[in-house]
Amino acid sequence: MTEEQSRRERELIASVPTRLWVGGEQVDAENGATFEVRDPSTGEVLTSVSDASPADAARALDAAVAAQKGWAATPARERGEILRAVFESISAHADDIALLMTLEMGKALAESKAEVKYGGEFFRWFSEEAVRIAGRYTPAPAGNGRILVTKQPVGPVLAITPWNFPLAMGTRKIGPALAAGCTILVKPASETPLTMLYLAKLIQDAGLPTGVLSVLPTSKSSAVTGPLLEDPRLRKLTFTGSTEVGRMLVEKSSTNLLRTSMELGGNAPFVVFDDADLDAAVEGAMLAKMRNGGEACTAANRFHVQNSVREEFVAKVTEKMKEMTVGRGSDPDTKLGPLINSDQRDTVAELVDDAAAKGATVALGGTAPDGPGWFYPATVLTDVPDDARILAEEVFGPVLAVRGFETEDDGIAAANDTEFGLASYIYTESLDRALRVAEAVETGMVGVNRGVISDAAAPFGGIKASGFGREGGSEGIEEYLETKYIALP
C-alpha cells in the first residue's frame, strides 16, 4: 500500500460518524460504551464506535413513534424526492462508500463499487414506487354497497442487517420503508457498522425529517433488539441473516404479532446440463460463486454437473479459479479479499477438510495461508460424496464443490435435496428444459443462464428454511403496508 493510499484511508475513517444515530442526531451511548471495528485483511483496529444499550434503543423507538404520524402524512411525492436525493448522494459519494466497505468488510474494491451501484438502486427504485401505492374501488357484487381498499404504512420498523453487504442489505430495507411512510430503526452488524452510519448522514443531509431514521450499532444484539420486539409500539421486523437466528426472531416477534420479513440462509444449487454452453456456464459459475468472495446468501453452494460434461467443466472452472488473486481488498490487483473474521475462515476450512476426509478431491486451494488477516484461497472440490457437510451447510466462502448427475430428474432431485430454498441457477440451451426445471426447482429465485440475479426491480426472497417476504420489485413495498377495507353505502 502506498503512502497516498494509507493517507486516504485514514482520512476516510476519520470522516465517518462513529456515534449512535438516534432520530437524526449523533449521540453517545448512554453508558459511554464503545466497541472496535477491525480490518479483516490485517486484524487491526480501524476505529471504535458507540455501543448501543437497551436504553439507547428505547430512545430511538421514542423518536420513531413521535415521527411516525407526520412521516406517514408526508405526500408520497415528497417522500419520493427525498429518496431520489439519497440515490444521487450515494452516486456522488460512491468512491468513499466503496472504500469504506472494503476496509470494514474486506471485499475487493471492485466488488464494493458494484455493491454501491446495486445498493443505491433501491433508493432510486423506491423513490418511484412511493407514488404508485395503489388501492381499489369497486361496487360490491351483491349490489348493496361499495368496496374501497386503501394501503397505509404499517408503522415503526426494526431492520436487522448482516455484515456481508453493508450498504445494500440496508438500502433494500430502508428504501421501501421510507417510501411506504414508515419510520425505521436499523441495527447493523457489529462487524460492519461504519457504512450504515455514513449512509445515515447522507440520508439526513438529503432532507429526511428528524426522528424518521435511527442507526444503532451494538455488540450486544439480542440485549438491544429483545426489548424492542416486546414493545407494542414497534409494528414490523425485517431481518437478513442466518436461519437459526431468524427462527428465534420470528418466535420473539410473535408476542406482539409483528409483521415480519425474513431473508435467511441459502444453499444454492448450480445445475449444468449436457446441452449447456460450457464457457458461458463457467463464466456464470464464477459470478454465482465468487461474487463477494462467496460470502453471499445467493452464492452457488453446490455445483451439480451432468456427468457427460463434468470433467470438461471442472477443468475450465479450475483454470478460472486460479486467477482469483488473494490480497487486501483495497489493493488494485486483488480479486479475492479476506473472509470477515477468524470464525468464518475456520468454518470454511472445516467444511473443506470434512469433504476431503470423506473422499472429495481438492483440485485447487484448500489450505488457509498464515496471517495476518483472515484469508482463504479460491478452492475447487470434485467428486464430493453424499455425506459431505458442504452439501448440506452454507459454506459462505470461496469454495466451489462439484458433484455429477446422470439424468434431468437426477439433477432436479439433487438441487432440491436441501431444507433451503433461496436461489438456484440453471445452465441449458433448451428453453423447454429451462422452463421445466425452473418450475420444478424449489427456490424463490431462479437464474437461467445467468450467474447474478439480484435486481432492485425484481422480488428478492426465498421459500422453505430460506424465509418469507420479498425485497425489491413492486412487491417490496407491500411488506411495509397494511391493507384497509372501507365499506361504503
N, C-alpha and C positions, 0 to 999 in steps of 0.2 A: 504494500500500500504506500502511495506517495504521501509526502507531507501535505500536499494540497488536498488529497482525499481525506486524510486524517483531520485536517482543519475543518473541512466542510461537515464531516460527520459530527465533530464536537459542537460546531455552531448550530447544527440542526437539532441535536439533542437538547441543547441549552434553550432553544426557542419553543419547545413543546410544553404545553401545560402539564404540570405534574401533581396538581392538587385535584380534589374531587370537583366534579362539575355538577352542582346542585341547582336546578332551576334556572340555569343561565349564568351562574356566578361561580368563580373558583373559590373554594373554601378548603380549609384544612380539615382533616378527620377530627371528630370531636375529641378523641383522646390523643391526638397528635401523632398517631402511629403511621409508619411508612413501611413499604416493602421494596425489595430490589428487583430491577428488571435487568436480565443478563443477555449478552450477545451469545447465541448458541454456537457461533463459529469459534469463539475463544473461551467462553465461560466467564468472561469479565463483566463487571457491573457497568451497565450503560448509565443508569440513573436510579433514583428512588422516587416512588410515587406514594401519595396518601393512601392509607389503608382504611377503607370504609368500615364502619361498625353498624350494628343494627339501628342505632340512634341516627346515624347519617342517612340510612335508607329511609327511615321514617320521615326525616326532614324532606327528602326528595319526593316521597309519596305525598306529603302535605302540599308541596309545591305543585305537583301534577294534578291533584284533586282541585286545588284552587284555580288552576288554569284551564281545567277541562271544559267547563261551560263556555268560556269565551272563545277557546280554540275551536270547539265544535261549531260555534255560531259564526266563525270567520268564513266569509264567502269562499266557495271552492276555488274560484279563480285566484284569489289572493293566496290561498294555501299553495296552489299550483305554481304561482310565480315565485314564491319563496323556495320551493323545491327546485325549480329551474335555476334559480340563482345559486343554489348549492351545487348543482351539477356544473355550472360554469366555473365556480370557485375550485371544485375538485380538479377540473381540467387545467385550470391556471396553475395549480399547485402540484401537478402530477409528479414532477421530478422529486420534490421533497417528500411527498407521501410514499412514493415507491422506495426511496432510500430508507425512510423511517421503518417501513415494513421489513425490509431486508435486514436492517440492524437488529430489530427485536425478534424476528421470526426465523431469519436465516436464509430464506429462499433467494435464488439467484435474482439479480436485479431485473433481468428481462421478464421473469415471472411476476415480479412485483409491479412492473409497468403494465403488464397485461391485466393484473387484478385491479389497478386503478381505473383502467378503461372500463372493465366489466362492472366494478362496483359503482362507479359514477352513473352508469346507465340506469340504475334503479331509481335515482332521483329524476333523471330525465323522463323515464317511462311513467313513473307515478305522478309526476307533475302534470302529465297529460291525462292520466286516469282520474285524477281528483275531480275533474269537471265532467266525468262520464258516469258518476254514481247514479244509477237509474232505479226507478220503481216501476209501477204499472197501475193502470186504471182500467177497469172493465165492468160491464154490467154483470150482476150475479146471474148465473144460468137459470135460476128459478124465477127471475123477473121481479124479485122482491127487494131489490136494493142495488147498491153499487159496491165494488171492491176497490179499495185504494191500498196499495202496498208501497211503503217507503223504506229507505235504509238510513240508519243512524249509527254514529260511531259507538263502538262497544264500551269505550271508556278507558281509564288509565291502563297502560300496558307495561308488563315487565318483559324485557328481552334479555336472554342469556346467550352470549355468543362465544364461539370457540376460538382457539389460537391460530388455526391453520390459514384462515383468510381474514386477517384483522380488520380490513376495510369492508369487503363485500358481504361478509356474514352480518355486519351491522347495517349496511345501507339497504339490504333487501328486506330488513325488518322495519327500520326507521322510515324509509320511503313510503311504504303503504300505510303505516300507522299515521304519519302526519297527513298524508293525502286524505285519509278517511276522516280526520278530525279528532284523532286520539292523542292524548299526551303519553309520553313514554319514558321509562327508566331503562337504561342499558347497563348490564353487568358484564363487562368484557372479561376475557380470560386473563388470569393473573400473569401469564407468560407474555402477553402482548397487549397491554393497556394503552400504550402511547399513541397508536394510530387512532383509536377511538377518541381519546382526549383531544387530539389535534383536529379530528373531524368535528367534534362538538363546537370548537371555537369557530370553524368555518361556517357551521350551520347558524350559530348565533350571529355572526357578522352578516349573514345573508338576510337577517331580519326576523328570525323566529322569536315570538313573544316570550317573555320571561316565564319560567315555570314549565314550559311545554316539554323540554328535554333535560334529563339528568344522566350523568355517566358516573358509575360507582365502581371503580376498580377496588378489588379487595383480595386478600389472601385467605379469607375465611368465607368462602362462597355460601355454604349451607347456612351458616350463622346469620348472614346478611339477608339471603333470599327467603329463608324459612318464615320469619315474621311477616314479610311482605305477602307471602302466599296465604297467610292466615288472616290478613286484613281484608275485611269485606269491601273496602273501597277499591281495591285492585280488581279489575274485571277480565284481564286477559294475560295469558302467559305464552310466550313463544320462545322455543329453545332449539338450538342446534348443538348436538354433541352425541355422546355415546348412548346406546340403547339402555344400558344399565342405569345411567343417571336419569335418562328420560322416563323410565318406568317409575322411579322414585318420585320424580317431579309430578307426574300425572296423578300418582296416589295422593301426594300432598295437596295438589290443586283441587282434588275432588271435594274437600271440605266445604269450600265456597262455590263449587260448581263453576270454576273458571272456564272461559273459552280457552282452548289450548291448541297450539300448533307445534308438532314435534317432528323435526328433521333429524333422524337418528342414524345409527351406523349403517354401513353398506358392506357388501361382499360381491362386487360387480363381476359378472362373467363376461368374457370377451370371446365370442364364438366365431371361429373362422371355418367356413365351409370350403369344400374342394373346388368350387367354381368361383372363389373369390379372386380378385386381383391382389396377388400376394404382396406386391410392392406397396400398394395402397393400404393393405391390411397392416403391414409393418409400420408404415408412417402413422396410421391410426393407433396402433398399439403403443407407439412411443408417446403420443399425445395423451391417450387414455391412462397409461401407466405412469408416465414421468411428469405430467403436469403437477406443479407444486412439489416436485420431488417425491411423488407418490403419496404425500400427506393430504389426501382429499377423499371425502366420503364417496365421490363418484369414481375414484380411481379403479381401473380394472384390477381385480384381485386374483382372478383365476382365468387362465387362457386355455380354452378348450379348442383344440385344432384337429380337424379331421385327419385321420392317420395318413391318408394318401399324400397330404401336403405338409405334414407336421415337420419332417426333417428339414425341408427347404425353408419353412417359416422360421424355425429355430435358428438356422444358420444366418439368415438375413437379419433377424431381430437382434441376435447377439452382436453382430458387427455394429449395428446402430447403438446398442447399449455401451459398447466400448468407447464411443465418442463422448459420453457424459463425463466431462471433466469435473472433478471434485475440487471444491475450494470455497473460500469465503465469498458470500453472496455478492458483495459489492465489487469484487474483482471482475474486470471485464471479460476474462476468459472462462469464468466459472459457468458451468451449465447445471451443476448439482451442488446445492448448498448443504449445510448440516441438517440433521434432524433437530426437533425442537428442544430436546433435553436428553439426559443420560438414560432416563427410564424408557423413553421411546426407542432409543438406539438399542437398549438391551432387549426390548420386546421384539424388535425386528430380528436381532441376532438369534434369539431363542427360536423363533419360527423357522428361520433358515436352518439352524442346527438340527431342529427336530425333523425337518423334511429330509435332510441329508442322512441322518441316523437311521431313517426308515427306508432308505433306498433311493432317494432322489439324487440326480447327478447335478453337481454345481458346475455349470458350464462357464460361468463368469462370476467374479467377485466372491462374496460370501464371507469375507473377513473384515471386521472394522479396523481402520488404521489407529495407531496410537494418537493420543491427544496432542495439542489441546483441541477443544471443540468436540461436538457430538456428531461425527461424520459416519456415514455408512456408504459403501460403494454401490454403483449400479450392479445388480446381481440377476443372473438368469438360472433358474432351476428347471430341469427337464425330468421326464418320467416320474412325476410327483405321485406317490402312492395314495390310495384312497384314505388311509388313516392319518395322513399328514395334517397337522393342526392348521397349516397355512391355507388349506382348502375350506376350513370352517370359520377361521378367525380373520378379521380385517388386519392386514399387515401394516398399513399406513406408513409405507416406506418404499424405497426404490428396488423392489424385488418382483421379478416377472416369473411366475410359476406356470409351467406348461404341462397339460395333460392331453392325451389323444382321445378320440372317439371314432366310432365307425359310421353309424347312420344318423340321419337328421333327428330321428326320435331320440337317439342316444345323446346327441348334443343338447337338445331341449331339456331332457331329464337331468343332465349334468348341470346345466345352467340354473335349473330350479331347485337343485339339491342344497338348499340353504334356508335358514329362517329369515334372512334379509330379503328386501325387495326394493332397493332404491333405483339403481341404474343397471343397464345391460347394453352390450354392444354386439352387433351382428355384421359380419362381412360376407357378402354373397353378391353375385352379378345377376341373380334371378329375382325379379320383382315379386313373382308369386311366392317364392320361398321367403323373401324378406318380410312380406306381409304376414305370411302364415306363421313364421317363427316369432315375429314381433308380437302377434296376438297371443301366442302360447307362452311366452316368457313372462314370469310373474314378477314384474317390476313396474314402478311408477313411471319410469322414463326408459326409452329405448333409442339408442343411436344406430342407425342403419348406414353403414359405410362412412361413419363419422366417429372420430376419436374424442371430440369435445362437443358436449350437448348443452351446456349451460347457456342461457339466454334470458335477459331481463324480460323479454316479451313472451316467454314461454313459462308454463307452470312447472315449478320445481318441487319434487316431493316423492315419497315412496309409499309402499304398502308393507304389510306384514310387520316384522320387527324393525323396519326402517321408518316407521312413524306414520303420521297422518297430517293432513293440511297441505296447502300449496303456497309457495312463494314465487312471485313473479307472474307475468301474464295478466290478463284481465281477471283471472281467478284470485290473484294475490291480495287484492284489496278487500275481497269478500271476507277474508279471515278477520278483518278489523271492523266489520259492520254487523249490526243486528237488523233483522227484518221485522218491520211493524206492519200489521194489518189493521186498517181502519175501515169499519163497516159504515157505509153511508146509506141514507134512505133513497 
